[in-house]
Amino acid sequence: MVKISILYLYYTIAWVLLFTGWTFDFNTWLYGIIGGWFFHMIVCSIILHKYFTHKTFKVNPVLHHLFVYLGSLGLNGSVLAWVNMHRLHHMTSDKEGDPHDPRKNGILKSLFVFSPFDYTNNPKLTANLKKCVDLLRDSTVMFFHKYLVETLTITYILLGLISVKLLIGFLIATAVSFIGLFFTTYIYHFKITFLQYRNNTTLDSSHNNWLSTVLFPGESYHNNHHNNPGNYDTAEKWWEFDLSALIINCIKK
C-alpha cells in the first residue's frame, strides 16, 4: 500500500508540473513537452508496445535490459503490467472486458486507465497473466516489476542531483507521453469524420488518425495495427509514414 501511495504521488507531481511548469520556468517546461514527444515514441510505442507487447522485432541482450529499465520509467506501471493490460485490450477490443473500452469507461477513466495502480487493484488484469508467460520467465522484467518504486525513486534522485530542471523536465515528459496513450486507447476507437479513416475491416472500432501522425508517431495508424499487430511498421498506404519503424530498422537484431 505504501508503494502504491508513492506511485500516486509521483504520478500526481508529473501532471501538476505539466499544467503549471510553464509559470516558473518556461524553457524547462518546453523541453519537457518536446522530450515527451520522444519519450512516447521511444518508450511507449517502440519499447512497451511494439517490442514487449507484440514482440514485432528482436534486439541484443544489452538493449533488452535497457528497454526493461526505460519501460519502467513512464509512470504507466511496470513492463509486465503494461503488457498484460494491452494484450488483454487486443483480446477483447471494444468488447466486454476491454480495459480501454472508451464507450464504457468514459473519457476520464480511459485517460487514467494506464495509472500505476491498475495492475494491483484490478483482479481482471492479474487473472490474465497466463498471456504473459514470456515476461514472467524474464528475470529482468520481474526484477523491475518487483522494484518499480525503488527504480523510479533512485532515477529521480540521480536526475535531481544532476539538475533539478532535468528532473522537472523528465517528469513533464512522462506526463506528455501519457497523453499519447490516451489517444491510443480512446480517440483511435472513435470515428471523427474529418480526422480518421479505416483501411481495414476489423471486428473492433479502431481508426487511423492522420493528424496525430505528427503528434504521436508510431501509434496513429491504429486500424492498421489492429489488423496486423505483429508488424512494427503500421504504415500501409504509400502516403502513410511510421517514423518509429525507421528507428526500429536501425536497432533490431
C-alpha positions in Angstrom: 0.0 0.0 0.0 2.9 2.3 0.8 4.4 1.7 -2.7 1.1 2.4 -4.4 0.8 5.7 -2.5 4.3 6.7 -3.6 3.3 5.9 -7.2 0.2 8.1 -6.8 2.5 10.9 -5.6 4.9 10.7 -8.5 2.0 10.4 -10.9 0.3 13.5 -9.5 3.5 15.6 -9.4 4.1 14.8 -13.1 0.7 16.0 -14.1 0.9 19.1 -11.9 4.2 20.1 -13.5 2.7 19.5 -16.9 0.0 22.1 -16.3 1.9 24.6 -14.2 5.6 24.2 -15.1 5.5 27.0 -17.7 4.7 29.5 -15.0 8.0 29.2 -13.2 10.4 28.1 -15.9 9.1 28.2 -19.5 12.2 26.7 -21.1 12.2 23.7 -18.8 8.5 23.2 -19.4 9.0 23.4 -23.2 11.9 21.0 -23.2 9.7 18.6 -21.2 7.0 18.9 -23.8 9.4 18.1 -26.6 11.0 15.4 -24.5 7.6 13.8 -24.1 7.2 13.5 -27.8 10.4 11.5 -28.0 9.6 9.6 -24.8 6.2 8.5 -26.2 7.7 7.3 -29.5 10.7 5.5 -28.0 9.4 4.2 -24.7 5.7 3.8 -25.2 5.4 3.0 -28.9 8.7 1.2 -29.7 9.6 -0.4 -26.4 6.4 -1.2 -24.5 4.1 -1.6 -27.4 5.9 -3.0 -30.4 8.8 -4.7 -28.6 7.4 -6.2 -25.4 3.7 -6.4 -26.1 3.6 -7.6 -29.7 7.2 -8.9 -30.0 7.5 -7.5 -33.5 11.3 -7.3 -33.5 14.3 -8.6 -31.5 17.3 -6.8 -30.1 20.6 -7.8 -28.5 20.6 -8.6 -24.7 22.1 -5.3 -23.7 19.3 -3.3 -25.4 16.8 -5.7 -24.0 17.9 -4.9 -20.4 17.9 -1.2 -21.2 14.4 -1.5 -22.7 13.1 -3.0 -19.5 14.6 -0.2 -17.4 13.3 2.6 -19.8 9.9 0.9 -20.0 9.6 1.2 -16.2 10.0 5.0 -16.1 6.8 6.1 -17.8 4.5 6.1 -14.7 2.4 3.5 -16.5 3.2 0.7 -14.2 5.9 -1.9 -14.8 6.6 -3.5 -18.1 4.7 -6.6 -17.0 1.7 -4.5 -16.0 1.6 -2.5 -19.2 2.0 -5.5 -21.5 -0.6 -7.6 -19.6 -3.2 -4.8 -19.9 -2.5 -4.1 -23.6 -2.6 -7.8 -24.5 -6.0 -8.0 -22.8 -7.1 -5.0 -24.8 -6.3 -6.8 -28.1 -8.1 -10.0 -26.9 -11.3 -8.1 -26.0 -11.1 -4.9 -28.1 -14.3 -2.8 -27.8 -16.0 -5.8 -26.2 -16.8 -6.8 -22.6 -13.6 -7.0 -20.6 -11.7 -4.5 -22.7 -9.8 -2.3 -20.1 -9.7 0.5 -22.7 -13.3 0.5 -24.0 -14.0 4.2 -24.3 -17.7 3.8 -24.7 -18.0 2.0 -21.4 -15.2 3.7 -19.4 -15.8 7.3 -20.5 -13.1 9.9 -21.1 -11.7 10.2 -17.6 -11.4 6.5 -16.9 -9.9 6.0 -20.3 -7.4 8.8 -19.7 -6.2 7.2 -16.4 -6.6 3.6 -17.3 -2.8 3.2 -17.5 -2.4 4.5 -14.0 0.3 2.7 -12.0 -2.1 1.2 -9.5 -4.4 -0.5 -12.1 -2.3 -3.6 -12.1 -2.5 -4.0 -8.4 -6.2 -3.2 -7.9 -7.8 -4.8 -10.9 -8.4 -8.6 -10.5 -9.2 -9.0 -14.2 -5.7 -7.9 -15.1 -3.9 -10.3 -12.6 -6.2 -13.1 -13.9 -4.9 -12.5 -17.4 -1.2 -13.2 -16.5 -1.3 -16.5 -18.3 -1.0 -14.5 -21.5 2.3 -13.1 -20.3 4.3 -16.3 -19.6 7.2 -14.9 -21.7 7.6 -12.0 -19.3 7.0 -14.0 -16.2 10.1 -16.0 -17.2 12.2 -12.9 -17.9 14.2 -12.3 -14.7 15.0 -8.7 -15.7 11.3 -7.8 -16.3 10.4 -9.4 -13.0 13.1 -7.6 -11.1 12.0 -4.2 -12.3 8.4 -5.2 -11.7 9.1 -6.0 -8.1 11.3 -2.9 -7.5 9.4 -0.4 -9.7 9.0 2.2 -6.9 12.7 1.9 -6.0 13.7 2.2 -9.6 11.7 5.4 -10.1 12.9 6.8 -6.8 16.6 6.2 -7.5 16.2 7.5 -11.0 14.6 10.7 -9.8 17.3 11.3 -7.2 20.1 10.9 -9.7 18.3 13.2 -12.2 17.8 15.7 -9.4 21.4 15.6 -8.3 22.5 16.3 -11.9 19.9 19.1 -12.3 16.6 19.9 -10.7 15.4 21.3 -14.0 16.4 18.0 -15.7 14.2 16.1 -13.2 11.3 18.5 -13.7 11.6 18.2 -17.5 11.7 14.4 -17.3 8.5 14.3 -15.1 6.8 16.6 -17.6 7.9 14.4 -20.5 6.3 11.3 -18.8 3.0 13.1 -18.4 3.1 14.2 -22.1 3.7 10.6 -23.2 0.7 9.6 -21.1 -1.5 11.8 -23.3 -0.3 9.8 -26.3 -1.6 6.6 -24.6 -4.9 8.4 -24.1 -5.2 9.0 -27.8 -4.4 5.3 -28.5 -6.9 4.0 -26.0 -9.7 6.5 -26.5 -9.5 8.7 -29.6 -8.5 6.0 -32.0 -11.5 3.9 -31.1 -14.0 6.6 -32.1 -15.0 7.8 -35.5 -14.1 11.5 -36.0 -15.0 12.0 -39.7 -12.6 14.7 -40.8 -9.6 13.2 -38.9 -10.0 9.5 -39.0 -10.3 6.7 -41.5 -10.1 2.9 -41.8 -8.0 0.9 -44.2 -9.2 -2.5 -42.9 -12.5 -4.0 -41.8 -11.8 -5.2 -38.2 -14.0 -6.6 -35.5 -13.4 -3.5 -33.4 -13.9 0.2 -34.0 -10.2 1.1 -34.4 -9.4 4.0 -36.7 -6.3 5.6 -38.2 -5.8 9.3 -37.4 -3.8 11.3 -39.9 -3.3 14.4 -37.7 -1.8 12.5 -34.8 0.9 11.0 -37.1 2.8 14.2 -36.2 1.8 14.3 -32.6 2.3 10.6 -31.7 4.3 8.8 -34.4 4.1 5.1 -34.4 0.6 4.8 -33.0 -1.7 6.9 -35.2 -2.4 4.1 -37.7 -4.4 2.3 -35.1 -6.7 0.4 -37.5 -3.7 -0.8 -39.5 -2.2 -2.0 -36.2 -5.3 -3.9 -35.0 -5.5 -5.5 -38.4 -1.9 -6.7 -38.2 -0.5 -6.3 -34.7 2.6 -8.4 -35.5 4.0 -5.8 -37.9 6.1 -3.0 -36.3 5.6 -0.8 -39.4 2.0 0.3 -39.2 2.0 2.3 -42.5 0.1 0.5 -45.3 -0.7 3.2 -47.9 2.1 4.8 -49.9 1.4 8.2 -48.2 1.4 6.8 -44.7 4.6 7.2 -42.7 5.7 5.4 -39.5 8.7 7.2 -38.0 9.1 4.6 -35.3 9.6 1.9 -37.9 12.6 3.7 -39.2 14.2 3.7 -35.7 13.4 0.0 -35.3 15.1 -0.8 -38.5 18.3 0.7 -37.0 18.2 -1.1 -33.7 16.6 -4.5 -34.4 18.7 -7.6 -34.2 
